[in-house]
Every structure is written in structure tokens, then in C-alpha cells.
């Protein structure tokens, strides 16, 4: 027979509720043996260097000045024919750049650096172009590849961190949170208030800064279906522009200039037609939104009846292989000329194991877009059509179909991956698409790009904002 005391202790331990998940737990889980705090400090330090201590050598400075000017004109032929791009054996022309973490600054230069000399965050980017002739039209295939050294921040570190953050939103965790009441995001009420207070308790400087510049209209709510609880995350908010303008006036002015310019909606679903998540940036209302449902550190697919699929959760850690479909719609208002892409479709696959984590996406559907309205409120589309060889609708669809059928019919695609190289983690991103060269499209895109692309002064404000945010986060990590 077992001693009574030992039985009582065993029952007590077994009956005790699991501790609430915290943001600190998620950070600690990034490294083996809960050493993630050190890893997080190193990563945030690099991010801070890239924003507040970024330097360009003279050649890279001249190249970026050239690219900013060419892209503002949406002039791909100017880029392709420039001396900056060197001919390659496969018919492409390319240029490579390197970013190096020196420990005290982040330095960008032209050319490649030896991967053996890379520190955490050091990176190489290559931009490639090829000129094509298709049915009398000139097109340009463009490719971008980016590689960065991540050392110990490997695929499973990223997966563990993602699931750790989701566990904070678990209904059982929310019920046990007992952080002191805070003044951060005062508009959020109810049980989800506990997550805000946890953020303020564990990362006070970072959370306070977010609260200073962002207003949240909704956050998260615990739901229940047939006695089983889950959390619906509905993160809706907007910038507090007056406060932002006091510290970053040029950034505020840029955001105000984007008012009513576009609406971007992205919806992710699984192969059974169930919704996984949705993301919206609506400059008509100046709001952003991110929504999904979660339980036990995983994402719950939701059917058309609104019922979560508890038996089919989407996890990120361990061995995983998930297939999804994306639908995104882009509405643009260019000085009264309204362009709607319709619901563009794409395939998305997520694969993960101990060695790698890969997101791969490819366009699968490109509908005919619609153009309406009047440029500057004066020139209707039919009047503009009289002044060009074709019509705006045909030109737009020809442009979008070129993107859709890029790479000799293979289509436009992109990939983001964490991989191990020589025992160290490396980040890789690549993308390839194709653009139609047409001077009338260039005129329209030039108007939009000039309005949307931040100038150098705005970029400086953005770097200062990111720098302050990373400094606040680093101070919180150092206090852990």
C-alpha cells in the first residue's frame, strides 16, 4: 500500500490547474532549455541597429537613390538598361547587396560578403531582371532573393514562439491571469483586459508605447460551443494620429495622405472551405483588422456555419504540412479613378520539421479587374480611353494577366523559409513575377506609387519609430 501522504500529494498535484501561459513563456521557449530570452535580446538588438544605426557605403547610397527615382516612375526599362545590373549567363541581369551586423552598426554595401563572416542578422540580397518579348509586347521578369544569418533562431524556435504567443489567448489561461490593472489600451474592457494587463506587467515599456500610438476598438473574446471554450481574436484598431504626429510629424502626414487611397482584404481558408484567418487594411476608415480563432496554441478553422473545427486545429511546431487557399482583394482610389482587382486567388502551403519551416505561395486565379470613377473627379474613364490606343480596362487586365502568367506560364510565386545551414539557422525569402512595359500603365502607376511610396524624410521617421519601439522592447527583455 502507498503511504496516505504520498497519495494525497499526488492527487493534489494531479488536480491542480495548469499555470497561465505568459508572453515571457513564449519568449523563453524560443531557445533550447528556455534560453530564448538571450536569443530574443540578440534579435531585437539587430533590429535596433538596422533602424537607428543603419549606414550605406557610397556605391549603395547612389544605387538606392537611383532605384527610388526609377521606381517612382515605374520605369523597369531604365533599371534593366542601367549599368548597375550586370549580365548573367542565364539571360538575366542582376545586382547583389550585403548587409553586415558589425555589433555597433548595420552597414549596407554593394556585392556579396562571405557567408562564413556573417554575424546574426547579416544578409545578402540579389535583384534580377530579364527582358522578354511576348506577342509584340515587352515584359520584364523580376526576381528577388534574400538570405540572412539567424544562428540559433531556427524553424522550431519560430514555431514554438508562435504557439507560445497563441497560448496566452487560451480560455483557461485568460481565466487564471492576475496581472495588476493598467492604463494601457483603456478602451478594451472585459476578460480580454487581462491580456493587456499581462503585457503591461511583463513588457511595460513596449506595451506602453504601443498603447500611446495605437487605439484598439476590439481585441479578443472567449466563446463557447457545446460546452467547449475557445478564443475569438478580432484585433481591430487605428493609429492615434494626433499623438503620433507630436513625435513623428512626417509619418503622420504620410498616413493622412493615404486616406481613402486603398482597401486591402486578405482571407485564408483550408482545403475544405473553412476560414482560417482574415486581415484587412482599410484606409477608407483608417483601420486595420486581424481575425482568427485559437485554442491550445493552435488556429481553429471555422466553417460557414460559424462552428470551429476542434478536431482539425492548425499547429506550427513539430512536423506539419498544411495546405491553404488565399483570396485577396485590392481596391485603389487614385485621385477619383477607382480600381478593383476582384478576388485574386492563391495557393499557400506550410511545411515544418526540425530542420526547416517553409511558406510557399503561388497565384492560381486572376479575375478581370474593374475601373470606374473619374480622374481628379473630372476625367471619366471613357474620355481617357479616347486618348490612348486601347482602353483602361483592357490595359489593366493585360497588366494583371502578365503577372498571373509570369515565368513562362508557371505563374508568380513567393517563398519564406527558415532553414539550417552548417548547423546554423538561416532565413530565406524569394519571389518572382513579371511586369508588362506600357507607357500608359506607367503613367497610372507613377501617380499611385508617388502617393503611396514614403519619401526619404518619411522613411527617416519610420526608422526612428521602429528604433524607439525596439529600444523599449530591448529594455523590457533586459529586465527579465
N, C-alpha and C positions, 0 to 999 in steps of 0.2 A: 504493500500500500504506500501511496505517496503521502508525505507529510502534509497536514492540513494547511500550514502556512504557505508551502510552495504552490498548492492548488489554488489558494485564494489569490496569490500574487499572479499566477498565470492567467486566471480569469479576469483579474483587474487589467492586466496588460492587453489581453485579447479584446476586452470590452471598451478600452479607451479609444476615443475618436482620433483619427489621423490629424496631425497638426496642419494648420492652414498653410497653403503654399504662399510664398512671398516672391517679390521681384528679386531679392537678394539670392534666393534659392536658384532662380533661373540663371542669374549671372554666375554663381558658383558652379553650376552644372556644366558650364562651357569647357572647363578643363578637367583632366583626369584627376580623380581624388578630390573633387571640389576645389580645384585650383583656378577656377575660372575668373576670380577677381583680378589676379595678376594679369591674366590674358586680356581681360576687358580694359584694364588700365593702359596696357600697351597699345591696343587697338584705338582707343579714344585719343591717346597721345598722338598717334599718327594722323588721325582725322583733324586734330587741332593744328598740327604742323602744316597740313595741306590747306588749311583755311587762313591761318594767321601768320605763317612763316613760309609762304609759297614764293619761290624765286624762279625766274626764267633766265637762261643764258641768252645772249644777243640773237643768235640764229632762231631759237624757238620763239622769242618775243616777236621777231619780224614775221615768222610763219603764221602765228596766231593772229597778228594784225591783218595779214593778207587773207586768211580764212574768214575772219569776221566780216571783212569787206565783201568777199566773194559770196558768202552765204547770205548776206543781207540782200544781195542782188539775185540770189538763187541761180547763180551762174556756174553750172558744172563744167562747161567747156573751158572757162577761164581757169578753173582748178586743174583740169586734166592737162591742159597745154602749158601749165606753169612749170618753171624749172625746179620747183620744189619736189615734184614727183619724178622718180627715176624709173625708166623702163625695166620690166622684168621679163624672164624667158617665157612666161605663160600668157603674154599679151597684156598684162595689167601694168599699170604704173603705180608706184607706192611710195610712201614715206613712213618712217618709223620714228617714234619719240620714246624717251625714257623718263621716268620719274624716280628720283632716288631719295630715300629717307636717310639723312646724314646724322640724325639724332638731335640736331638743333634746328634744322630747317628741312623743307621738302623742295628739291631742285629739279626742274624740268629742262631737258636738253634734247636736241635732235640726235638721232641714231640710237643704236641698241647698246645696252650695257650687259656685261657678262652676268648670267643668272647666278653664278656662284658668288658674286659680290653683293647680292641683294640682301637688304635688311627687311624687316617686317614692313609691308606696305609699298616697298619699291616695285615699280611696274614698268611694263613696256606696252605701247600701243602701236598698231600698224593700220594705216588707212590706205585702201587700194581702190583703183578705178580702172574700168575698161570701156572703151568706146565701141558701140555696136551700131550696125545698120540693119534695120528690120523694116522691110516693105517701104523703103524710101524715107523712113524716119530715123533720126539719130537718137540713141538712148545711151545711158551710162549705167553700167553695173557698178555699184559701190559696196565695198566690204569693210568692216571694221573688226579688228581683233584686239583684245585687251587681256593682259596677264599680269597678275600681282602676287607677290610672295605673302603668304598668310602664316607661315611657320606652324604653330600648334593649333590655329583656328581652323580645324578640319571640318569635313562634311558632318560628322556626328556631333561636333561641338555646336554647329549652327542648328542642327536638328534638335538637340537637347535644349538649347536656349529657346527655340521657338515653342516647343511643347511646355517648357517651364513657364513661359510667359502666359500661355493659354490656361495653365492650371490655376493661376491666380484668379481667373474668372470662373472657376468651377463653383457650382452652387454650394457644395459642402465647405469649400474654402472661404467663400464670402461670408457664410454664416458664422465662421469662427474668428474672422478678423476683428481685432480690438485695438486698432491704432488710434492715437489721440485725435480728436476732432481738429480739423484745419480749416483755413480760409481759402484754400486753393479751389478753383473752379466752383464758386459759390452757387452757380445756377443748377448744379447737379444735386438732386435730393434722393431719398430712399436708400435701400440697401446697397446700391452701387456706390453710394457715397463712401463706403468703407474702403473700396479700392483706391479712390482718390486720396483718402487719408493715409492709406498704406504707402502710396507713392510719396506723399509729403514726409512721412516718418523715415522712410528708407533712402530717398533721394530728394532731400528738401530743396537744394539749390536748383536742380534740374526741373523738378515739378513746379516750383515757384515761377521759374522763367517761362515755362510753357503756359501756365495759368495767366501770366502777365500779358502774353501776346495772343492767346487763343481763347475764344469763348466756345464752350460746349453746350449745344442745345439738347443733346441726348447722349447716353453713354452705354449702359448695359442694364438688362433686366433678367431676373431669374424667372423662368417659365416652367410649366409642368404639363406633361401629357400622360394620362393614365397612371398617375402616381409617380412618374419618373421625372425628376427635375433636370433641367439643362439651362444654359445661359444664352440669351439672345444679345449679341453685341450689335448695337446700332450707333456707331460713332458719327455724330453729325456736329459740325462746328463751322467757325469762320474766324478770320483774324480780327483782333481788336485794333482796327486801323489807326485810331487816334493815339493809342499807346505805342503802337509800332512806329508811327510817324514821329513821335517825340524822340526816339532813339535811332531810327533808321529812316529818315525822311525820303530818301530816293527809292528805297524799297516800297514804301507806302505809295509813292507816286506811281511806281510801275504797276502795282497791283490795281490801283484805281484805273489806270489806263486799260487794263484787261477787262474792265467791267463790260458785261454784255457781249464779250468777244466770242466765247465758245462755251459749249457744254460737252463734256466727255463722260460717257457712261460705259462701264465695263462689267459684264456679267460672266461668271464662271459656273459651269454646270458639269455633272458627271455624265457618263455614257448612258445612264437610264433617264436622263432628262430632269434630274433633281438639281436644285440650286445649291451651289457650294458657297459662293460669296458674291458680293457686288461692290463696286467702287464708282463714285460719281464726283466729278469736279464741275460745279455749275457756277459759271461767272455771271449768269443772269441774276442769281440770288447771292452770289459771292460766298457760296457754301461748299464744303466738301463732306463726303459721306463714305463710310466703310461699314459693311454689314456681313455678319456670319453667325452661325450657332456653334456652340462648343460644349464639350463635356469630357472630363478626364484628360485634358491636354490634347484633344483631337478636335477636328472640324466635323460637324454633323451635316450630311446632306439633308435637304428639306424638299419633300415632294410638293406637287402643285396644290395638294390639299393642306399644306402648311404643317404637316406632321414630320418630325425629324426621323431619320433612318438610324435608330440607335444601333442596329446590327451591322451598319456599314460605315463606321467612322473613318475619317481620313487622317492617318498619322504621318509623322515626318521622320521619326527616328527608326533605327534598325534597318531591316530590309524592306523596301517599299517600292511599289510600281503602280502608279495611278495614272489614268488617262482622263482628260477633261476636254470640254469644248468651251471656247471663249466666244462671246458676242460683244462687239463694241460699236458704239455709235458716236460719231463726231459731228457736232453742229457748230458751224462757224458763221459769225456775222461780221463781214469785212466792210465796214462803212456802209451798212444797209444792204449789201449784197449777201444773201443768205445761202449757205451751202450745207447740205445734209448728206452724209455718206451712206445713210441707211445702215442696217445691221450687218457689219462686216464679221465674217466667221473665221475662227482659227482653231487649230488643234493644239493641245497642250499636254505634254507628258512629263511626269515627275518620277524619277528613279533615284533610289538611295541605297547604299550599303556602307560597310565600314571604310571603303576606300574613296567613295565619291558621292556627290549629290548633284543631280542634273535636272534643270528645267529646259525643255525644248519646245518651241512653238513655231507653227507654220501656218500661213494664210490658207484657208480652204474655201472661202466664199467671199466674192466681191460683188455686191449688187450695184445697180445703176444709181448713182447719186442724183440729187435734185438741187437745182439752183433757182432761186426766186428773189423777189425784192428789187431794189433799185440802188445802184451805186451812189453813195452820198445822198440818198433819198431823192435823186433827180433822174439818173440814167437807168431806165428799166433794162432788163436783160435783152429784150428784142431789139432795142436801139443799139446796144453794144454789139449784138450779132451782125448788124448791118456793116460794122466797121472791120470785121475780121473774116478771113477766108472760110471758116467753118462757123460753129456756134458754140457758146459757152458749155452747154450741156454735153455735146459731143466731145469737146476738148477735155472736159473733166473726166468723162468715162474712159477716154483713151489714156489719159494720165493714170487713172486708178487701175485699169486693166494691165498696163505696163508693169506696175508694182506687183499685181497679182500673178502675172505670168513670168516673173523675173527668173534669171538664171536658166535660160533656155527651157522654160516651161516648168522647171522644178518648183518655182514659187519663192516668195520672200520668206525668210526664216530667221530665227534668233535663238541663241543658247546662252544660259548662265550655268556655271558649274563650279563646284568645289572638288578638287582632285588632289591626290597625293603624288608628289614628285620627289624622288630620292629621300623618302621618309618625311618630307615636309609638305604642309598643305599649300595649295596654290589655287587662286581664283582665276577663272577664265570666262570671258564673255565674247561672243562673236555674233555678227549679224550680216545679212546680205540682202540687197534689194536692187531695184532698177528704176531709173527715172527717165521720163520722156523729155527730150530737149525741144522746147517750143517757146518762142519769144512771148506769145500771148499768155501762156501759162506762167512764164517768168514774171510778167508784169503783175498778175494777180497774186502770185506767191510772194513777190517782193513787198507788196503792200502789207500782206499778213505777217510775214517774217519780221519786217521792220517794226511792226507794232508789238509783236509777241517777244522778240529777242531782247533780253536786257542789255543795255549798253554797258560800257566799262565802269561807269560810276555806280550803276545799279549792281553790277557784279561785285564791286568792292563792298557795297552794303550787305550783299548776300554772304560774302566771305566773313565780314565782321559779325553778322548774326550767327552763322554756324560756329565761328570761333568762340563767341560768348557762350553758346549752348554747350559746346564740347568742354569748355573750361569749367562750367557748372557741373557737368556730369563727371568730369575727372576729379573735381574736389569732393564730390559725394563718394566716388569709388575709393579715394584715398582715405576717407574717414571710416570705411568699413573695416 
